[in-house]
């Protein structure tokens, strides 16, 4: 279900899914049934004991991943997952330096905050040194970008004279190499962290061919590559089950949360046996990670995604919704860019298409109020807070998509 009701009985279409978390719909009966059944059987043992739910879920989950990504660590949140991934990277490589992207968001713990580079989420706190932020590969706002950069049915309105190779991808990859040459003190690094599509940062898609070049450079220095699939995983891209697959890369570590449990606290880190063996050199423990109820729910979510063909729904309705939203760009001066893949969509609002000055905060707040008053719930993101985030439950219908576009059109007209 993709609808919510307030205390007065008013109905709202949830097109943000509890911050991209309610993947298969609110109160899905098969997920509810799995939770209730496990609740009556066994709540908790801690993962020092292997229970049937954790075993079955780990088997199902790793079957969805390519290559030798066969070892699961279950935790409770995306921040915990990314914390653990950082620990794995440094323990396995024996190196300290990590690279993440500007505009990235990877969690709110002090460790994860060091990976983040979105100003509204930065604060003075003890953190983790050794993280370097490279230029964000953003075809709309970045230095390089063109009309064929993104793996999307819509592109930026920037000119492009690329032939066989994307100049934007090459430009950002060159800047990444420059960072490595100047900022990494040794020739060895722990690795590279990236969301497959930046979520909190405003649904930013990297140019095609960028990540393969970066992965090659990182691995040439002995580093590991991490795909943060907290928002992009579990079929949301439509064409693929995982966001990293759309880039043609296979990471060394994959982190996931949010949609994995449809709103229940559940997250995971998946890696190779070789990398996992490093962690076994010292104790690692998570009291609630992989508890029977969470794993029963996670297993049910995977079943529903497959049985209800939700990945296919993301592909079909995502393309329809993106194309309809693209129509708003031609009608409104403040709609600077429409982007996304599957049901991970961003609409960037600006004062002027020419200057790309972010839409004023007061105007953004007004649009959010207008959409909510019309019964539509959407998110907001981007470093300047000027991107509308549309990342709904994957079970939405064509009517829901059309309602969303109609409400946004009316709200923009009232601004």
N, C-alpha and C positions, 0 to 999 in steps of 0.2 A: 504494500500500500504506500502511496506517495502523498497522502493527505494527512493534515494535522488539524486539530480543533482547539480553540482557546477556551477559557473558562466561561465565555458567553455563548459558546456553541458555534462560533464563526469558523468557517473552513478555510484552510490555506493549502495551496499547492507547494510542497516542499521541493524546491529545485536546488537545494544545497546539501540535502541528505545528512543533516547533523554534522556539518563540515566534512563532507565526502566520506561518511562512515556507514550510513544505512544503505548498504550496497544492493540488497535484494528486496528492500521495502520494509516499512515499519510493521512489526508484529507478524512477520510471515508465518503462516500456520505450521509449516514443516520445521522451521527453525524453533518456533515456540515448543513444538512437540518434542524435539530433540532435547531442548533444555529441561523441560519438565520431566521427561523420562530419566535423564541422568541425575536430576535433582533428587529423585526418589531412590536412586541407587547408591551413588557415592559422590560426595561433594569434593573432598580434598584428601590427599595423602602426601603431597609435595612430590616433585619429580625424581626423588631418590628411588621411587618405586615405579616400575613400568606398568601402567594400566592400559586396558584395551582402548579407551578413547584416544590417548596420546599416540599409541602405536598406529592405530588406524588413520588418524589425521595426518601424521607424519608421512605415512606411505602415500596417501592421496595427494598431499601437497607437493612432495618431491617429484611425483609423477608428472606434475604440471611444469616442471623446470627442466631446462636442457642440460646436456653434458653430464658432468660429475657433481652437480649441485645436489648432494644427497644427504647432508647432515643438517638437522634442524635444532635450533635452540628456541624454545618458546618463552616469551616474556609477556609483559602486560601493556606496553604502549610503544609508539613509534620512537619516542625519545630513548626508552630503554634499549630498543633494538639498535638504534644508531650508536648509542654508547658502547654496546657490546661489539658492534662492528669495528669501531675505532680501536678497541682493545685487541681484537683479533688481528687487525692490520699491523699494529705496532709490535705485538708479540711475535707474529709470524715472520715479519721482515727484519726485525731488530732495528728498524729505523724509526724516526720520530716525525719527520715532516709530512704533512698532509696538504692536499690542495682541494678546495671547493670553489664554487662559482659565486661571484657577486650576485645578489638577488636570490640566493638560495635560502631555503628554510629546512632545517633537519631536526628541530625539537627545542625544548626549553630548559633542559638541564644545563648546568655550567659547561659540561663537556660538549654537548650538542650546540649550545649557543656559540661556541667558538667556530663551528662550521657555518653558522648562519651569517648572511650578509644582507639583511633587510633592516633598515634603520629603525623602524618602529618596534623591532624585537630585540634591540641591543640596549644593554644597561650596564652600569658599572658593577662588576662582580668578579669574584675569583673564577678564573676559567682555565682553559687549557691552551698553552702556547704551542707553537709549531704548526699552526694552520695558516695557510696562505690563500688569499682569494684572487682568483684570476678573473679577467674581464668576462662579463656575461655575454654569451653568444646569442644575442637578441636581434633577430632580423628586422624588427620594427624600430626599436630605440637605439640599437647599437651602431657602431661605426660602419659596419658592413651589413648589407641586406639587400634583397631583391625580390623579384616577382615569382621566383620558383624555389625559394629556400626551404619552405616548410613542408612537412609531410601532412598536408591538410588540403581540404577542398577549396580553401580560400587562402589568399596570399596577401602580402603587404602591397601597397600601391607604389613602392619604390621601383625605379627602373633597374634593369638587369641586362647585362650583355654576356652572361656566362655561357660557355659552350658545354664541353664534356664534364668539367669540374666546377663545383660551386665555389666562387671566389670568396663568398662570405665565410664558408666553412674553412677554407684555406687561411683566410685572414685571422680568424679567431684561434685556429690551431697554431698559427705562427706566433701569436701573442702568448699562447700557453707555453710554447717552447721557450720564449724569451723569459717568462717568469721562472721556469725551471732553471735556466742558465744563470739567472742573476740572484734568485732568492733561496734556492735550495743549497745549503752549505756543503753537503757532500754529494757524491754522484748517485747516492742511494736514497730512496724515499719510501715512506710507508704506503702511500697510495693516493687515490683520487675518489672523491665523493660527488655524486650528482643525482638529482631527480631526473627521471626520464622526460618529464615535462614539469617545469616549475609550477607548483600549485599556489602557495601563499604569495609567491612573487608575481602572480598575475597571469598564470597559464602561458608561460613563455615556452615556445618550442625552438629548439636549436636547429641550425641549418643542417640539412641532410649531408652526412659525411663528416660532421664535426666529431662526434664521439668516437668513431673508429680510429681517427688520427690521434686523439687524446689517449685512448686506451693503449695504442701502440707505444707512444712516448713514455707513458707511466710504466708499462711492463718492461721497457728497455732499461729502466732504472731500478728494476727489481721491486716495483710497487704493485699493490693490489688495486683492483677497480671495484667500487661498490655502487650498485644501483639501488637508490632509495625508491621503492615502489609503494610507499605508504599511501599515496593518492592515485597512482596510475595503474596499480595492479588489479588482478582479478577480472579481466575482461573489459574494463572501462575504455581502453583505446579502440575497441571494436574489431579492428583488423587482427589483433593479437591479444593473447591473454596477459602478457606483461609489456609494459612500456618500453623496456630496453630492447625487446625484439623488433620494435619498429625502427630501431637504429642499426640493426644488423650486428649487434655486439652480444657477447656472453660475459657477464661480470664474474668476478671471483667470489663475491659476497652479495647477497640480495637481502634487503630489509623490507619488512612489510608490516602493516598494522591497519587501523581504521576498518576498511571494508572486509577484512579477513573475518571479523566477528560480527558484522552487521550491527555494531553498537555495543557489543559485549567487550569488556577489556581483554584484548588478545593481540599479540604481535609475535613476530618470528624473525629470526636470522637464519638464512640458509647458506651453506658454504660447502666446500669440498672436504672429503675426509683428510686430505693432507693438511689443509689449513686448520681444520678442527682439532687435529692432533696436537697442535701447538698449545691450545687452551688446556689440554689435559695435563700439561706439565705442572699446573697449579690448580687448586680447587676453584671452580666457578659454580655458583648456586643462585637460584631464584625461587623463593618460597612458593609463590603463586603461579609462576610460569608453567604453562602446560597443565593446569588443573583440569580434572575430568569434565567439568561443565563447559569450560571454555573450548576444549578440544571437541566435545560433542557438537557444540554450536558451529565451530569452524568447519567441521566435516559436513554438517547439514548445509551450510552456506555454499560449499563447493558443489554439493549435489544439486541445489536449487539453480545455481548459475548454469550448470550443464542442462538440467532437465527443462528449465523454463527458457532456454536459449537466450540468456540475457546478454551474452557477448554479441550475438548477432543483432539483438535489439539496439545495443549501443552503436553498432556500425550503421544500421539503417536510419535510426532516429537521430543519431549524432549528425550525420551528413545532412539530413533534412533541416534540422534545427540550425546548424551553422550557416547553411545557404539562406535560410529565411532571415537570420540575424544580419547576414551580409547585406541584405536589401536595405536595412536601416542605415548602413554606412553611406549609401548613396543619397539618402534623404535628410540626414541630420549632420550638420557641421561638427557637432560635438562627438560623433562616433568616429574615432580615429582609426581603430583597428578591430577586426573580428578574427579570432583565431581558435584553433583547437582541433582535437581529434576524438572521435567517438563522443562520449558524454563527459568530456573534460573541455570546457569552452570558456573563453574569456572575451569580454567586450571592453576595450580600452576607451575611456572618455577623455576628451581634451577640450581646451578652450578654442583651439584652432587646428585644423588639419595641417596647415602649413608649418606652424611653430611646434606643434605637438606638446604645448604647455599643458600639464595635467589639469584636469577639471578641478575647480576650486572645491575645497572640502565641504563648504556649505551647500554647494550644488549637488555634490555626491550624496550628502546626507538627505537632501530633499528627494532625490531619486529613490533612495532606499526606503524612505517613508512612503512615497507614493506607491511603490510596488507592493509594499506590505499592506497598505490600506486597500489595495485592489485584490488582496488574497494571494499574493505571490511572495515566496521566500527565496531570496538569492543571497550570495555571498559577496564579499568585497576583498580585494587584494591589490598587490603591486607595491613597489617601494614607495609610491606616492599615494597609495590608497585610492586610485582612480580606475581600477579594473573591476568590472562586474564579473563575478565568478558563478558559472552555471555548471554544477556537478551533481546532478540529481540521483535519486535511486535508479538503478539500472532497469527498473520495471516500468518506467513511464510510457505513456502512449503518445500517438501522433497528436491527439486532441490536447494533451498536456503541453506538448511542444508548441502548438499553435497558440494556446492560451498564453504561454510565456511571452511569445513574440508580440501578441496583441497588447498585453499589459505593459511591456517595455515601450512599445510605440506610443501608447497613450501617455505614459509617464514622461517620456522625452518631449512630447508635444506640450505638456503642462509646465515644463521647466521655464 
